[in-house]
Amino acid sequence: GAVVSQHPSRVICKSGTSVKIECRSLDFQATTMFWYRQFPKQSLMLMATSNEGSKATYEQGVEKDKFLINHASLTLSTLTVTSAHPEDSSFYICSARVRNPENYGYTFGSGTRLTVV
Amino acid sequence: AQSVTQLDSQVPVFEEAPVELRCNYSSSVSVYLFWYVQYPNQGLQLLLKYLSGSTLVKGINGFEAEFNKSQTSFHLRKPSVHISDTAEYFCAVSPQSNRDDKIIFGKGTRLHILP
């Protein structure tokens, strides 16, 4: 239980275009999702916290106009990288907190490898 | 605020040998503790977690960890590693609260299994 499905797993886009990444909680309701970025051989860097029905909370230094987050329902959060540039190429991972006592903790999506050419 | 320190960025170990990956944390409040494993180009998979109760926690793939409150440590151990254990391992903490607080990660330890 407590699975987060993230799509796409890989995407290649041209510089200047926008890319949308989806994360769905399959068997539980996620009022909050977390979006991370991971550079090669580094830890996860929290970008923003996505709250259902309200605006996302961005970490310091993360451009909210560039990384648009929408959390329209209790099971879906999306991250849109707008006007992508090569420096946006990275591995993006979403996560949700699970409050079910049997699975309490944080569950992660499988990640999206974004390459901007 | 919380912080997590993983003392070793890389740990080489021979196949079938034991391994310990170290993790220390600091926090002004009580925390939950986690170990995650990440294989290349994949998300994070939970190995084990400490929420309460017994301080020795057993997880998947033969891993275990011991919570030591006095030393603020949560070291991960496996008595005999396999080549398939080659991966990045992350220790993490989150505050014990009802709010949706973020989880704090260490910088990770790369486990390199030598044949």
Interface residues (C-beta under 8 A of the other chain):
Chain A: Q6 T31 T32 F34 K41 Q42 S43 L44 L46 T49 N51 F91 I93 S95 R97 Y104 G105 Y106 T107 F108 G109 S110 G111 R113
Chain B: Y32 F34 Y36 N41 Q42 G43 L44 Q45 L46 K49 L51 F90 A92 S94 D100 K102 I103 F105 G106 K107 G108 R110
